[in-house]
Amino acid sequence: RLEMRDFGVKVSVIEPGFFRTQIINMENMENSLISSWQRLPEEIKASYGEKYLKEFLALARKAQKSCSPDLRMVTSCMEHALTSRCPRSRYSAGWDAKLFFIPLSYLPSALVDVV
């Protein structure tokens, strides 16, 4: 964003929370992860363990349930950034972005790593 300022280009950053899109489609994600897992060398599979894969997939399924299906929150931010006379530098779309990610951005990295 700052690099483009010197060229007279104003950039607005849109930081969405978690939304239900095709990117996180569980069926596609599971198929991709299982396919990748099957192609791994046996020593890497042994390092992680089958339990790791199962727990990761369970966590991903659980996380997907909390994703918002309402993409209008994101597109409204985009619309405002594109059409506003004075667009903001940053937009946070979704309750999770506002309540979780913004406060985290103010914390020291070491503390964020713990969280």
Order of alpha helices (4+ residues) and beta strands (2+ residues): alpha-beta-alpha-alpha-alpha-alpha-beta-alpha-alpha
